[in-house]
Structure formats: C-alpha cells, structure tokens
C-alpha cells in the first residue's frame, strides 16, 4: 500500500546518510557527477505537471558491492517498465511507439501550435504510462486534430491505425478505472487486466470457484495474471517467464540474479532467490514465501520493492500493477522515527477499535526513511512518498510489515518552490502561523503513523474473506481511509510528545487537522474537472473522512463553514471533539473491514466520498486560477553509469542526471524495449 505525493500532503525530511556500515570491503570512489554541485531540480513543466530531479544522498558511503546491488536492482526495475504500459491499456505501447517515432523523425515546422500541442500530449502520455491521466483515470484529450496526426504519421512513415488511432480522439475506453456505483466496473474500465466481454460477475464467480489451499493463509488469487474469455471459457494468462510478458520478465530475472550475487546477507539473498523463482513459475505460494522472507530481511543498507503489487488499478482489487523502487536507508532519520515501530503495540492497545478487532501481538513492524536510487513501472514518474508492504493481511498479522518514507523524493518536492496556495485557503493568520511552524513536522508524522501504525493495525474476524472479496471496489479507499484515521487519531495526542517526537503536541495536531480538513473538503478539488465525481481511492477517502466528521460535528459546531468576501473557509472550533469523531469513524471503518460489511462501506463512500459540492468546486477552481504552479509533481531518475575494466568487471558506478524528461523517456524506450509485441 502506498501513499502518493499529493497537494497538501508534502513533508520535509532531512535526507542524509550519517551511519557508516563497518565492512572489510573497499569503499567505492566518489562518483557523483559534477552536475550535483549546481543541482537544478525542475527539468520540465507542461499541462498540470512539473518534472523534477532528485539526488541520492549517501551514494558515496556505499561500498562498490552495495552500489552494484543498487545498479542491478534498478536495471531489473527498468526491464519491466513496458509491462506497466501494457497493463494500463491494451493500445498504449503501439500508441507510444508511434508518437515517439514521429517525435524523433519529424522534419516539418515545429514552431506551430499544433506541434507544440503534440509535444505536450506525448509528454502527458509518458508521464501517465499511457493515454489515461495518472491520477484522474480520464483519457487524456489531445489539443490537435486527428487530421494533423495523420499528417505527422504520413510525413514520418509511421503506422498507427484502427482502434489504436481512433481511441486517441473518440470516447471509447474513456476511463482507465471506473469505480462508479451501479455499473459493471470491469467492463467499463479500460485497464488491460481483463479481456473483452469479461464482467464483474465473471471475475467474482471465477475466484469464488477456486479452492484456497489454506484458508488461514489465503493466496492472492489474480495478482499476477490477466483474466480473459477464450471460446466463452474464463482463463488466466499468468505473468511469468514463458507466459504473458515473458520476454520482459526474463530480463528482470537476469538482473535479479546478478543482484542476488552481490546481496548484503543471506536473508536478502534468500528473498531475491524466491522472487526469481516466482517470476519463473508465476506460483502464488512462492509469492507468499517471498513476501515472508522479504519482510524478515531487515538488515542491510539496501532494500527494494519489485513485482506486481498494488491493486488500485483493478476496479475489483485483484490484479497488481508492476512497480519497482530501489532504496538506500537513511540511518539517521530512520533511527529517529524507530520509536513509532517500537511502540506499535501501545498504539494498537490504546486505539478506539473494538477489542475483538485489535491485534493482541503486533509483530515485525519496521519503519525506515530511505533515499530512492531508482523507480519504474507504476511508481514512476509519479511516485509514492510512503509505502507499507506486504499487502496480505495474514502476513502482516503473523510476520509483520515494512514501512518506508521516501526521504529524498519528499525533499526534492519541498525544495522546488512554494505554490502560495496555502495562504489562499487558510481561514486566518493564526492557522497560517501554526502551519508554517509545525506543518512540515505534522505531515512527516502523519505519513509515518499512516504507514507504520495505520496499515499494521486491526485484524479480520475469523472466517471473513480478504477485503477485495468482501468490500470489492471499495476495498482500497476504505483501507487508505482507515490508515489515515489511525494517524489522525494520534496526531493530536500527548503520546507524541512523551516519545520525544514533538515539542508541542497540540500545535502539531492542530496543523495536521487544519490541513486535512481543508484538503479533504476543498483544496483537492483542483484536481477535478467541473461536474466530475471523486473516483481516485485516496481522494475519496480524504473526502469521506472530512465530510463525515463535518456532518457529525454540526450540532457542536466542531467545524465551521465560513463565507467571507465571497470565499469559503473551514475553521476547526474544537480540536478535542474532532479527535473524538476521528476515533468514532476509525472504530467503524475497522468494524467494516473486520466484518466484511459491504453495505456499510458502500453507504459510507457513496454517501460522503463521491459526490462533489459543485458550488465549492467552481469556487476552488476560480481561486486556484491565479496560481501557476502545477498541482502534480513527478521525477526523472538519476542515471547509474557503470565503469568497467578491460576484463569487463565493474570498477565504479557514476551517478549522472538526465538533461531532460524527454531524453530519459526516449532512452528508456530505446534501452528497455522488451515487449515488441503483446497480444
């Protein structure tokens, strides 16, 4: 489960590597490129997006062996990049390759508005790993005509025809993921997890008929496959060597085997070996064995996330999107935040959950601040800021979980400049002053509590199925909201000061509550077009939480809606009562998850999280017009360049940075083109 970098949810983490690992190996030579001396973070800006660079603090502290491990793991990630493109939509690869061929080969007039719109469209497609917006899921609309695209195709001898051409301009497959109520979500979602004519009922009946080998340790059925109909019979096409995406997976395996050869310790090597075996066989029991081993492998400077993991892009929550993140531990910040994982049981025991829903033994919770060395697939260019894995509830309960905050990513975003939106939406000078003094710390702790305590909290009732089965299309938003509520409940609590995490728990909590309510009821609406409903899981959970506590607190005027000079503001009058409301909603969301209460989650999400106040939405969009900064940020990755001796052995690895977003995207398409044809 991951927390995306969102407007109103940015935090500052000091990212540096201060703890040197004792080793007999020779340290790698200083290899950071001179570009870092005058590091320019923003490399591009287009549409609603800015693209930034990020640095890798601590790179020179790693041994050469550790640097090799990072290099091999990043290469494994990039090898699977095209998988995510095809998963997102069946025509994405054909469209991307045609657009890139035009871009590289067109010799005509590039000063026209049509060409500039073509470039912008291509960049938006690159950023979203396909033709649907990375956040809203709506199909990206080109601001040039089909006739112009035909001219470009003809002038560059590029072929793009049939559905792949038409879909760019028509209304077919308009939503990558359709989460609307009362429709066939699978049939109306363009995501390429299901074949033509597969329906919600097909998916549910197919997996209901499957026998779980061990109901106490349920396998993640559907996670690594596409479900299609062949001659009217449902069949899974498994992602594995020799199977679907096999040519790219073979490349992933090659790099993972090299990574295993330079693993830091036996546990890490064992986990990598199981991941390789999983890619070779597609066996879901091996996937669980891998996750147990990976969760237990907590020693070392390097860690990673790789495979088909998050299920947000599946309208029914079965199938995982490919992603890869390679991480270097920031030991200083990790040690400072270790106090949260050390006290996980206290937070569980003192939560508002029904006793039967509390874990009696919270095990294996680890939390680290890390510096990213490379990302790909569903994690790039739009990246999470925090991740908690594995997702299997039984592994969390019996073995534990790993939580990370991506420190250098967050640092790059925070240092790229302020938008000024804060001053526009705060209610008064007191709120502004509190946010400026405590907001960054509040965001840091809120994210940590969400990932470390929130996702690790609670348990299912005996005999209740996995949430993807019981809560279906609402599973993701409920889980993210539940983790938010755990964080919110404890953000305004003296325990944070007792643990030495804050100097003034009330002010930090106030900053957290102010920002959350303002974002959930107003600010996040800048991401939507007028008339749209809220569909993205995280946006939904922020709205249903904020709208629920606003409504339930009306009789006590807990949150006041204020109109001043034609503008709307939300002012919290009673932080203590708001915390009580967060606790009540936390108790209910855990009950819903623990009992698998579909009717209750449907009522909660549809009643509070989907519909938008159109008057406020129009006002927010109008107020936002004066801000030129982009609401979405993404990143180009540093480029790791190995230097070899005459025997072909790597003797150093240099960190460089791409000159532009365009250069990196074209280089990726050239160097990691392992899915020439996908049927």
Secondary structure as the mmCIF struct_conf table of DSSP 4:
data_model
#
loop_
_struct_conf.conf_type_id
_struct_conf.id
_struct_conf.beg_label_comp_id
_struct_conf.beg_label_asym_id
_struct_conf.beg_label_seq_id
_struct_conf.end_label_comp_id
_struct_conf.end_label_asym_id
_struct_conf.end_label_seq_id
STRN STRN1 UNK A 2 UNK A 4
STRN STRN2 UNK A 6 UNK A 6
TURN_TY1_P TURN_TY1_P1 UNK A 7 UNK A 8
STRN STRN3 UNK A 9 UNK A 9
HELX_LH_PP_P HELX_LH_PP_P1 UNK A 20 UNK A 22
BEND BEND1 UNK A 24 UNK A 25
HELX_LH_PP_P HELX_LH_PP_P2 UNK A 26 UNK A 26
STRN STRN4 UNK A 27 UNK A 27
HELX_LH_PP_P HELX_LH_PP_P3 UNK A 28 UNK A 30
STRN STRN5 UNK A 32 UNK A 32
HELX_RH_3T_P HELX_RH_3T_P1 UNK A 34 UNK A 38
STRN STRN6 UNK A 42 UNK A 46
TURN_TY1_P TURN_TY1_P2 UNK A 47 UNK A 48
STRN STRN7 UNK A 49 UNK A 52
TURN_TY1_P TURN_TY1_P3 UNK A 57 UNK A 58
HELX_RH_3T_P HELX_RH_3T_P2 UNK A 59 UNK A 61
BEND BEND2 UNK A 62 UNK A 62
STRN STRN8 UNK A 63 UNK A 63
HELX_RH_AL_P HELX_RH_AL_P1 UNK A 64 UNK A 79
TURN_TY1_P TURN_TY1_P4 UNK A 80 UNK A 80
HELX_RH_AL_P HELX_RH_AL_P2 UNK A 81 UNK A 88
TURN_TY1_P TURN_TY1_P5 UNK A 90 UNK A 91
HELX_RH_AL_P HELX_RH_AL_P3 UNK A 92 UNK A 105
BEND BEND3 UNK A 108 UNK A 108
BEND BEND4 UNK A 111 UNK A 112
HELX_RH_AL_P HELX_RH_AL_P4 UNK A 113 UNK A 128
TURN_TY1_P TURN_TY1_P6 UNK A 129 UNK A 129
BEND BEND5 UNK A 130 UNK A 131
STRN STRN9 UNK A 132 UNK A 132
TURN_TY1_P TURN_TY1_P7 UNK A 134 UNK A 136
STRN STRN10 UNK A 138 UNK A 139
HELX_LH_PP_P HELX_LH_PP_P4 UNK A 140 UNK A 142
BEND BEND6 UNK A 143 UNK A 144
HELX_RH_AL_P HELX_RH_AL_P5 UNK A 146 UNK A 155
TURN_TY1_P TURN_TY1_P8 UNK A 156 UNK A 157
TURN_TY1_P TURN_TY1_P9 UNK A 162 UNK A 162
HELX_RH_AL_P HELX_RH_AL_P6 UNK A 163 UNK A 166
TURN_TY1_P TURN_TY1_P10 UNK A 167 UNK A 169
BEND BEND7 UNK A 170 UNK A 171
TURN_TY1_P TURN_TY1_P11 UNK A 172 UNK A 173
STRN STRN11 UNK A 175 UNK A 175
BEND BEND8 UNK A 176 UNK A 177
TURN_TY1_P TURN_TY1_P12 UNK A 181 UNK A 182
BEND BEND9 UNK A 183 UNK A 183
TURN_TY1_P TURN_TY1_P13 UNK A 185 UNK A 188
BEND BEND10 UNK A 191 UNK A 191
TURN_TY1_P TURN_TY1_P14 UNK A 192 UNK A 193
STRN STRN12 UNK A 194 UNK A 194
TURN_TY1_P TURN_TY1_P15 UNK A 196 UNK A 197
HELX_RH_AL_P HELX_RH_AL_P7 UNK A 200 UNK A 208
BEND BEND11 UNK A 209 UNK A 210
HELX_LH_PP_P HELX_LH_PP_P5 UNK A 211 UNK A 212
BEND BEND12 UNK A 213 UNK A 213
HELX_RH_3T_P HELX_RH_3T_P3 UNK A 215 UNK A 217
TURN_TY1_P TURN_TY1_P16 UNK A 221 UNK A 224
STRN STRN13 UNK A 225 UNK A 230
TURN_TY1_P TURN_TY1_P17 UNK A 231 UNK A 232
STRN STRN14 UNK A 233 UNK A 238
STRN STRN15 UNK A 239 UNK A 239
BEND BEND13 UNK A 240 UNK A 240
TURN_TY1_P TURN_TY1_P18 UNK A 241 UNK A 242
BEND BEND14 UNK A 243 UNK A 243
STRN STRN16 UNK A 244 UNK A 244
TURN_TY1_P TURN_TY1_P19 UNK A 245 UNK A 245
HELX_RH_AL_P HELX_RH_AL_P8 UNK A 246 UNK A 261
TURN_TY1_P TURN_TY1_P20 UNK A 262 UNK A 262
BEND BEND15 UNK A 264 UNK A 265
HELX_RH_AL_P HELX_RH_AL_P9 UNK A 266 UNK A 281
HELX_RH_AL_P HELX_RH_AL_P10 UNK A 284 UNK A 296
BEND BEND16 UNK A 300 UNK A 301
STRN STRN17 UNK A 302 UNK A 308
TURN_TY1_P TURN_TY1_P21 UNK A 312 UNK A 313
BEND BEND17 UNK A 314 UNK A 314
TURN_TY1_P TURN_TY1_P22 UNK A 315 UNK A 316
BEND BEND18 UNK A 317 UNK A 317
HELX_LH_PP_P HELX_LH_PP_P6 UNK A 319 UNK A 321
STRN STRN18 UNK A 322 UNK A 329
HELX_RH_AL_P HELX_RH_AL_P11 UNK A 331 UNK A 342
TURN_TY1_P TURN_TY1_P23 UNK A 343 UNK A 343
HELX_RH_AL_P HELX_RH_AL_P12 UNK A 344 UNK A 349
TURN_TY1_P TURN_TY1_P24 UNK A 350 UNK A 350
BEND BEND19 UNK A 351 UNK A 353
HELX_RH_3T_P HELX_RH_3T_P4 UNK A 355 UNK A 357
BEND BEND20 UNK A 358 UNK A 358
BEND BEND21 UNK A 360 UNK A 361
STRN STRN19 UNK A 365 UNK A 377
TURN_TY1_P TURN_TY1_P25 UNK A 378 UNK A 379
BEND BEND22 UNK A 380 UNK A 382
STRN STRN20 UNK A 384 UNK A 389
HELX_RH_AL_P HELX_RH_AL_P13 UNK A 393 UNK A 398
TURN_TY1_P TURN_TY1_P26 UNK A 399 UNK A 399
STRN STRN21 UNK A 401 UNK A 406
HELX_RH_AL_P HELX_RH_AL_P14 UNK A 407 UNK A 414
TURN_TY1_P TURN_TY1_P27 UNK A 415 UNK A 416
BEND BEND23 UNK A 420 UNK A 420
HELX_RH_AL_P HELX_RH_AL_P15 UNK A 421 UNK A 425
BEND BEND24 UNK A 427 UNK A 428
HELX_RH_AL_P HELX_RH_AL_P16 UNK A 429 UNK A 448
HELX_RH_PI_P HELX_RH_PI_P1 UNK A 449 UNK A 454
TURN_TY1_P TURN_TY1_P28 UNK A 455 UNK A 456
HELX_LH_PP_P HELX_LH_PP_P7 UNK A 460 UNK A 461
TURN_TY1_P TURN_TY1_P29 UNK A 462 UNK A 463
HELX_RH_AL_P HELX_RH_AL_P17 UNK A 467 UNK A 470
TURN_TY1_P TURN_TY1_P30 UNK A 471 UNK A 471
HELX_RH_3T_P HELX_RH_3T_P5 UNK A 472 UNK A 474
HELX_RH_AL_P HELX_RH_AL_P18 UNK A 475 UNK A 491
TURN_TY1_P TURN_TY1_P31 UNK A 492 UNK A 492
BEND BEND25 UNK A 493 UNK A 493
TURN_TY1_P TURN_TY1_P32 UNK A 494 UNK A 494
HELX_RH_AL_P HELX_RH_AL_P19 UNK A 495 UNK A 498
TURN_TY1_P TURN_TY1_P33 UNK A 499 UNK A 500
BEND BEND26 UNK A 501 UNK A 501
BEND BEND27 UNK A 503 UNK A 503
HELX_RH_AL_P HELX_RH_AL_P20 UNK A 505 UNK A 521
TURN_TY1_P TURN_TY1_P34 UNK A 522 UNK A 522
HELX_RH_3T_P HELX_RH_3T_P6 UNK A 523 UNK A 527
BEND BEND28 UNK A 528 UNK A 528
TURN_TY1_P TURN_TY1_P35 UNK A 530 UNK A 531
HELX_LH_PP_P HELX_LH_PP_P8 UNK A 532 UNK A 534
BEND BEND29 UNK A 536 UNK A 536
HELX_RH_AL_P HELX_RH_AL_P21 UNK A 537 UNK A 552
TURN_TY1_P TURN_TY1_P36 UNK A 553 UNK A 553
HELX_RH_3T_P HELX_RH_3T_P7 UNK A 554 UNK A 556
TURN_TY1_P TURN_TY1_P37 UNK A 557 UNK A 557
BEND BEND30 UNK A 558 UNK A 558
STRN STRN22 UNK A 559 UNK A 564
TURN_TY1_P TURN_TY1_P38 UNK A 565 UNK A 566
STRN STRN23 UNK A 567 UNK A 572
BEND BEND31 UNK A 573 UNK A 573
HELX_RH_AL_P HELX_RH_AL_P22 UNK A 575 UNK A 595
TURN_TY1_P TURN_TY1_P39 UNK A 596 UNK A 596
HELX_RH_AL_P HELX_RH_AL_P23 UNK A 598 UNK A 605
HELX_RH_PI_P HELX_RH_PI_P2 UNK A 606 UNK A 610
HELX_RH_AL_P HELX_RH_AL_P24 UNK A 614 UNK A 624
TURN_TY1_P TURN_TY1_P40 UNK A 625 UNK A 626
BEND BEND32 UNK A 629 UNK A 629
BEND BEND33 UNK A 631 UNK A 631
STRN STRN24 UNK A 632 UNK A 635
HELX_LH_PP_P HELX_LH_PP_P9 UNK A 636 UNK A 637
STRN STRN25 UNK A 638 UNK A 644
TURN_TY1_P TURN_TY1_P41 UNK A 646 UNK A 647
BEND BEND34 UNK A 648 UNK A 648
STRN STRN26 UNK A 650 UNK A 657
BEND BEND35 UNK A 659 UNK A 659
HELX_RH_AL_P HELX_RH_AL_P25 UNK A 661 UNK A 671
BEND BEND36 UNK A 676 UNK A 676
#
